[in-house]
Amino acid sequence: MISVNVKLYGTLPWRFQGYDPEKGLTVQLGQGARVLDLTEKLNIAPADTGVVAIDGRVAKPEERIRAGATIRIFQVAHGG
């Protein structure tokens, strides 16, 4: 298992009761987990995932996540 820190943006934080934007969420994942595995674990649909960054670098859904990483998930902008 690996532990990562996840920070959420847009309305995504509203889905997690008690979410602290300063601290984010600590999430446990299996070794070799990908960005897609993380978003699935958090029940964030691909349509709601605009940009994901790992340690400040834009990541693709298939990218593997390393232990201790900080992952930022930015929601797709909606509206008109």
C-alpha positions as CSV (number, residue, x, y, z in Angstrom):
1,M,0.0,0.0,0.0
2,I,1.0,3.6,-0.6
3,S,-0.2,6.8,0.9
4,V,-0.9,9.9,-1.1
5,N,-2.2,13.4,-0.3
6,V,-5.1,14.5,-2.5
7,K,-6.3,18.1,-2.9
8,L,-9.7,18.8,-4.6
9,Y,-10.9,21.9,-6.5
10,G,-14.2,23.2,-7.9
11,T,-17.2,21.5,-6.2
12,L,-15.3,18.2,-5.7
13,P,-14.6,19.0,-2.0
14,W,-18.3,19.2,-1.3
15,R,-18.5,15.4,-1.8
16,F,-16.3,14.7,1.2
17,Q,-17.8,15.7,4.6
18,G,-15.2,17.4,6.7
19,Y,-12.8,18.0,3.8
20,D,-10.1,20.5,4.9
21,P,-8.7,22.4,1.9
22,E,-5.5,23.1,3.7
23,K,-4.7,19.5,4.5
24,G,-6.6,17.6,1.7
25,L,-7.3,13.9,1.9
26,T,-4.9,11.1,2.8
27,V,-5.7,8.2,0.5
28,Q,-4.3,4.6,0.6
29,L,-3.7,2.9,-2.7
30,G,-2.2,-0.4,-3.9
31,Q,1.3,-0.5,-5.2
32,G,1.3,0.4,-8.9
33,A,-2.0,2.4,-8.7
34,R,-2.7,4.8,-11.5
35,V,-4.5,8.2,-11.6
36,L,-7.6,6.4,-12.9
37,D,-7.5,4.0,-9.9
38,L,-7.5,7.0,-7.5
39,T,-10.4,8.8,-9.2
40,E,-12.4,5.5,-9.2
41,K,-11.7,5.0,-5.5
42,L,-12.9,8.5,-4.8
43,N,-16.0,8.0,-7.0
44,I,-15.0,10.9,-9.3
45,A,-16.3,10.2,-12.8
46,P,-14.0,10.9,-15.8
47,A,-16.5,13.6,-16.9
48,D,-15.9,15.5,-13.6
49,T,-12.1,15.2,-13.8
50,G,-10.7,18.2,-15.8
51,V,-7.0,18.1,-14.9
52,V,-5.0,16.0,-12.5
53,A,-1.5,17.0,-11.4
54,I,1.0,14.9,-9.5
55,D,3.5,17.0,-7.6
56,G,2.8,20.0,-9.8
57,R,3.0,18.1,-13.2
58,V,-0.1,17.4,-15.3
59,A,-0.7,13.6,-15.3
60,K,-2.7,11.3,-17.7
61,P,-5.2,8.8,-16.3
62,E,-2.8,5.8,-16.9
63,E,0.1,7.4,-15.1
64,R,1.3,5.5,-12.0
65,I,1.3,7.2,-8.6
66,R,4.3,7.1,-6.3
67,A,4.1,7.0,-2.5
68,G,4.0,10.3,-0.8
69,A,2.8,12.2,-3.9
70,T,0.6,15.2,-3.7
71,I,-2.2,14.9,-6.2
72,R,-4.5,17.8,-7.2
73,I,-7.7,17.1,-9.0
74,F,-9.4,20.0,-10.7
75,Q,-13.0,19.7,-11.7
76,V,-14.2,20.4,-15.3
77,A,-15.7,23.9,-15.5
78,H,-19.4,23.8,-16.4
79,G,-21.9,26.5,-17.1
80,G,-22.3,29.3,-19.6
